[in-house]
Amino acid sequence: MLSSAMNNSYEVTNDHIQLHDA
């Protein structure tokens, strides 16, 4: 599975996209 760092990076990016989309 993805490493903790990569998983955290994905979550941060996903959150940023949602904020931008909203």
C-alpha angles and dihedrals in degrees: 000000000000118000120254092253094051092045091051091048090052092050092050092048092047091050091049091051092050092049091049092047091049 
